[in-house]
Amino acid sequence: MWFEFNDEELAFREELREFLDDELPDGWIGPNDESSDEGWALYKRMRKALADRGWLTMTWPKEYGGQEASPMISLIFAEEMSYRRAPGNDRFGTRMLGPTLMHFGTEEQKRKYLPDIAQGGLQWCQGYSEPNTGSDLASLQTFAELRGDEFVINGSKIWTSLAHRADMMFMLVRTDREAERHSGITFLLVDMKSPGIQVNPIINIAGAHSFNQVMFDDVHVPIENMVGELNDGWNVAMNLLNFERGNIDYVSWAQRSWEEIRDYAATTRRFDGSLMIDDMKVRRRLAELEAEIEMARYITYEVAWLQTQGYPPSTEASMCKIAATEANCAVLDFGVELLGMPGLIDDPDEHEDLAGRIFKMRMYQTSGPILAGTNEIQKNIIAYRGLELPRR
């Protein structure tokens, strides 16, 4: 299938590029380190600037502050933002929770939270994963007891991105211990300033503070913060994950890194005076990676196109997630290999802007094939739902 963008989509891409040229700091190469105060300030400034233009919620219905833009416009937005490694694209509030509230939320919840998300106000985080549960989300044990008109939560969540920055969390809790695994789970909205919440930092292998473990000790949450029905949180959560698995970000990150690695190989000489890119093995690997990136890009385009036709993607979304995250890791792996030991040293004077950055990004992107449903789980989905292979 061949994809072409229409005039409206091309005009928006150009407008967004001009905006990023104006708003990003001079000489920006990214990615942004949101674990630093300076990085977080830049993230919030960019998020507000995007919100002021209505770009955070373009695909939302107009009644909720959106523009009812097509999925292809949304794809272009994510593609350009990721290629420039630009901060400010609030995936938790605008991509995940907002559409979920439109579908499952009460009118009061929609009035209370959707305008603030659209305006780039509250920062949200996602409370799904727990210690010792791995990819088996249905085995969660954080328990919320319903006492009158409020829930009382005890337990913990882990790998909670931006929990230390967040104002609110949307989370899954078990509310019926006797029910079947996928039943007895409820979806709640929790104020992170509630008494009994403790956020413990987890420094990732790239040296950044993005992850956290969040402890809940008799945390009280009003019943009006329940989204959907009691014990029907699994249904809400699975719908939310469909909004989470947009993977053009990984394709664009891979494209940008591939271009930087190609340019490095084209300008760097080896001890014998030859350019790295003159090595046929290097050229062949660059070509293989370029083809892998393009393959992942077109799968992602197809998912967006299916949405424009009114077809919810199924196994295509899983294929997209696998292709995009694996392409991104493959590009960074090659970059680390090509730069060798100097690439591990953060010395801009010696190795310009690639110094240590490719290696750091590779460490950070280790999470790509794991989060939002591991790639192994995605392969199972393709096997069982797409190929209708038997379960053993």
C-alpha positions in Angstrom: 0.0 0.0 0.0 1.3 3.5 -0.9 0.5 6.4 1.5 0.3 10.0 0.5 -0.7 13.0 2.6 -3.3 15.5 1.5 -2.7 19.2 1.3 -4.2 19.9 4.8 -1.9 17.3 6.3 1.2 18.6 4.5 0.4 22.2 5.6 0.0 21.1 9.2 3.4 19.3 9.1 5.0 22.5 7.8 3.3 24.6 10.5 4.4 22.2 13.2 8.0 22.3 12.0 8.1 26.1 12.1 6.6 26.0 15.6 9.4 23.6 16.8 12.0 25.8 15.2 10.8 28.8 17.1 10.0 27.1 20.5 12.9 24.7 21.0 16.2 26.0 22.4 18.9 27.0 19.9 20.9 24.0 18.8 18.4 21.5 20.3 19.2 17.9 19.6 17.5 16.3 22.6 16.2 14.1 24.1 15.0 16.2 27.1 16.0 15.1 30.6 12.8 15.5 32.5 14.5 14.3 35.7 16.2 17.6 36.0 14.4 20.8 37.1 15.5 22.5 33.9 14.2 19.7 31.8 10.9 19.6 33.6 10.5 23.3 33.2 11.1 23.0 29.4 8.5 20.1 29.2 5.8 22.2 30.9 6.6 25.2 28.8 6.3 23.2 25.6 3.2 21.4 26.8 1.5 24.8 27.5 2.5 26.2 24.1 1.1 23.1 22.3 -2.1 23.3 24.4 -2.6 27.0 23.5 -2.7 26.0 19.8 -5.1 23.2 20.5 -2.5 20.6 19.3 -2.5 18.4 22.4 -6.1 17.3 21.8 -6.6 17.7 18.1 -8.5 14.5 17.6 -10.8 15.1 20.5 -14.5 16.0 19.9 -15.1 19.7 19.8 -17.4 19.5 22.8 -14.4 18.6 24.9 -12.0 21.2 23.5 -10.7 19.2 20.5 -10.7 19.9 16.7 -12.0 16.5 15.5 -8.8 16.1 13.5 -8.2 12.9 11.6 -5.9 10.1 13.0 -3.5 11.0 10.2 -3.1 14.5 11.6 -2.4 13.0 15.0 0.1 10.7 13.5 1.9 13.6 11.8 2.0 15.5 15.1 3.6 12.5 17.0 6.0 11.8 14.1 7.4 15.4 14.0 7.5 15.8 17.8 9.4 12.5 18.1 11.8 13.2 15.2 12.8 16.5 16.9 12.9 14.7 20.3 10.7 17.6 21.5 9.2 17.5 25.0 5.6 18.5 25.9 3.6 15.7 24.3 1.5 14.6 27.2 0.7 10.9 26.5 -0.8 10.1 29.8 -3.5 12.8 29.9 -4.2 13.5 26.2 -3.6 10.1 24.6 -4.7 7.7 27.2 -6.9 9.1 30.0 -8.8 11.7 28.0 -10.3 9.3 25.4 -11.0 6.8 28.2 -13.0 9.3 30.2 -15.0 10.3 27.1 -16.0 6.6 26.7 -16.4 5.5 30.3 -16.4 8.6 32.5 -19.4 10.3 34.1 -20.5 13.7 33.0 -19.1 15.1 36.2 -15.7 13.5 35.5 -15.6 14.8 32.0 -16.4 18.4 33.1 -13.9 18.2 35.9 -10.9 16.7 34.1 -11.1 17.0 30.3 -10.8 20.8 30.1 -7.7 20.8 32.3 -6.1 18.0 30.3 -6.8 19.9 27.0 -5.2 23.1 28.5 -2.0 21.3 29.6 -2.8 21.6 33.3 -2.7 18.6 35.5 0.1 16.0 35.1 -1.1 12.4 35.2 0.7 9.1 35.7 -0.4 5.5 35.2 -0.6 3.0 38.1 -0.7 -0.4 36.4 2.5 -2.4 37.0 3.2 -3.9 40.4 6.2 -5.7 42.0 6.3 -9.4 41.1 3.6 -9.2 38.5 5.6 -8.7 35.3 3.4 -8.6 32.2 0.6 -10.4 34.0 -1.4 -7.3 34.8 -4.4 -9.4 35.9 -2.4 -10.6 38.9 -2.3 -7.2 40.5 -2.7 -7.2 44.3 -3.1 -3.6 45.4 -6.4 -3.7 47.2 -9.1 -1.1 47.6 -11.8 -1.7 50.1 -15.1 0.1 49.5 -16.1 1.7 52.8 -19.3 3.7 52.4 -18.7 6.4 49.9 -14.9 6.0 49.5 -12.2 3.4 48.7 -9.3 2.8 51.0 -6.2 1.6 49.1 -3.2 -0.4 50.3 -0.4 -1.8 48.2 2.2 -0.5 45.7 2.8 0.2 42.1 6.2 0.1 40.3 7.9 1.6 37.2 5.4 4.5 37.5 6.8 7.1 35.1 6.7 10.7 36.3 4.9 9.7 39.5 7.2 12.2 41.3 6.0 15.0 39.0 2.3 14.0 38.7 -0.7 15.7 40.3 -3.0 12.7 39.6 -2.8 9.0 38.9 -5.2 6.7 37.1 -4.8 3.2 38.5 -6.1 -0.3 38.7 -6.9 -1.8 42.1 -8.4 -5.1 43.1 -11.8 -4.7 44.8 -12.9 -8.3 45.0 -10.3 -10.9 46.0 -12.7 -13.8 45.5 -13.5 -12.9 41.8 -11.9 -14.4 38.7 -8.5 -12.9 37.8 -9.8 -10.5 35.2 -12.8 -9.6 37.3 -12.9 -7.8 40.7 -10.6 -5.0 39.3 -11.7 -1.3 39.4 -10.3 1.8 37.7 -9.7 4.8 40.0 -8.5 8.4 39.7 -6.2 9.3 42.7 -4.9 12.6 43.9 -1.1 12.2 44.4 -1.2 14.6 47.3 -3.5 12.2 49.3 -2.3 11.3 52.8 -0.7 7.8 52.8 1.0 8.0 49.3 4.8 7.7 49.3 6.8 8.0 46.0 10.2 6.3 46.0 12.5 7.1 43.1 14.0 4.5 40.8 17.0 5.6 38.8 17.1 3.8 35.5 20.2 2.4 33.8 20.6 5.6 31.8 21.1 7.5 35.0 17.7 9.4 34.8 14.9 9.6 37.3 11.8 8.7 35.4 10.5 5.6 37.2 9.2 5.3 40.7 7.7 2.9 43.2 4.5 4.3 44.7 3.3 3.0 48.1 -0.3 3.3 49.3 -1.0 3.1 53.0 -4.7 3.6 53.8 -5.2 6.1 51.0 -8.8 7.3 50.8 -10.4 8.0 47.4 -14.0 9.2 47.0 -16.3 6.8 45.1 -17.0 9.5 42.5 -13.4 9.0 41.3 -14.3 5.5 40.0 -14.3 5.3 36.2 -16.7 2.7 34.8 -18.5 0.2 37.0 -17.3 -1.4 40.2 -15.2 -4.6 39.4 -15.2 -3.8 35.7 -11.8 -2.0 35.6 -10.3 -4.6 33.3 -12.6 -3.5 30.5 -11.7 0.1 31.0 -8.0 -0.7 31.2 -7.9 -2.7 28.0 -9.6 0.1 26.1 -7.1 2.6 27.5 -4.1 0.4 26.3 -5.4 0.7 22.8 -4.9 4.4 23.1 -1.4 3.9 24.5 0.1 1.8 21.7 0.8 4.5 19.2 4.3 3.7 18.0 5.3 6.3 15.4 7.3 7.8 18.2 9.8 4.9 18.2 10.0 5.0 14.4 10.8 8.7 14.4 13.4 8.3 17.1 15.0 5.5 15.1 15.0 7.6 11.9 16.7 10.6 13.7 19.3 8.3 15.3 19.9 6.5 12.0 20.6 9.8 10.3 23.0 10.9 13.0 24.9 7.6 12.8 25.0 7.7 9.0 26.4 11.2 9.1 29.0 10.2 11.7 30.1 7.3 9.5 30.3 9.6 6.5 32.6 12.1 8.2 34.7 9.9 10.6 38.0 8.4 9.4 39.6 5.2 10.7 43.2 4.8 11.5 44.0 3.9 7.9 42.5 7.2 6.7 39.4 5.6 5.1 35.9 6.8 6.0 33.8 4.5 8.0 31.0 4.6 5.5 33.4 3.2 2.8 33.3 -0.1 4.6 30.8 -2.3 2.8 29.7 -3.9 6.0 28.8 -0.5 7.5 26.9 0.5 4.3 25.0 -2.8 4.2 24.0 -2.5 7.8 22.8 1.1 7.3 20.8 -0.1 4.4 19.2 -2.9 6.3 18.3 -0.6 9.2 16.8 2.0 6.8 14.6 -0.7 5.3 13.6 -1.9 8.8 12.6 1.7 9.8 10.5 2.1 6.6 8.8 -1.2 7.2 7.9 -0.1 10.8 6.8 3.3 9.5 4.3 1.9 7.0 2.8 -0.5 9.5 2.2 2.5 11.7 0.7 4.5 8.8 -1.6 1.6 8.1 -2.9 1.5 11.8 -3.7 5.3 11.5 -5.3 4.7 8.1 -7.5 1.9 9.5 -8.7 4.3 12.2 -9.7 6.9 9.5 -11.8 4.2 7.9 -13.5 3.4 11.1 -11.8 0.1 11.7 -10.2 -0.4 15.2 -6.8 -2.0 14.7 -6.3 -5.3 16.3 -3.3 -7.5 15.5 -2.0 -4.6 13.4 -1.4 -2.6 16.5 0.7 -5.4 18.0 2.7 -5.8 14.8 3.3 -2.0 14.9 4.5 -2.1 18.5 7.0 -4.9 17.8 8.3 -3.5 14.5 8.8 0.0 15.9 10.4 -0.7 19.2 12.7 -3.4 17.7 13.8 -1.1 14.9 14.6 1.6 17.3 16.7 -0.7 19.5 18.5 -2.1 16.4 19.5 1.3 15.2 20.9 2.3 18.6 22.7 -1.1 19.0 24.5 -0.4 15.7 25.4 3.1 16.8 26.9 1.8 20.0 28.8 -0.8 18.0 30.1 1.7 15.4 31.2 4.3 17.9 33.0 1.7 20.0 34.5 2.6 23.3 34.7 6.4 22.6 30.9 6.3 22.3 30.6 5.5 26.0 32.4 8.6 27.0 30.5 11.9 27.5 33.1 14.2 25.9 31.5 16.6 23.4 34.9 18.2 22.5 36.1 14.8 21.2 33.0 13.3 19.7 30.6 16.2 19.1 27.0 15.6 19.9 27.0 11.8 19.7 29.4 11.5 22.7 27.8 9.1 25.1 24.3 10.1 23.8 23.7 7.1 21.6 24.7 4.7 24.4 22.5 6.6 26.9 19.5 6.5 24.6 20.1 2.8 24.1 20.0 2.2 27.8 16.8 4.3 28.1 15.1 2.6 25.2 15.6 -0.8 26.8 12.1 -0.3 28.1 10.5 0.1 24.7 10.0 -3.6 23.9 8.7 -4.1 27.5 6.3 -1.3 28.3 2.7 -1.2 27.1 2.6 -5.0 26.9 5.9 -6.8 26.2 6.7 -7.7 22.6 6.5 -11.4 23.6 2.9 -10.7 24.7 2.2 -8.9 21.4 3.5 -11.9 19.5 1.0 -14.1 21.4 -1.8 -11.7 20.4 -0.7 -12.0 16.7 -0.6 -15.8 17.0 -3.9 -16.4 18.8 -6.0 -13.6 17.3 -4.5 -13.0 13.9 -3.2 -16.4 12.9 -5.7 -18.3 15.1 -3.0 -20.7 16.3 -4.0 -23.1 19.1 -3.1 -22.4 22.7 -1.0 -25.0 24.5 
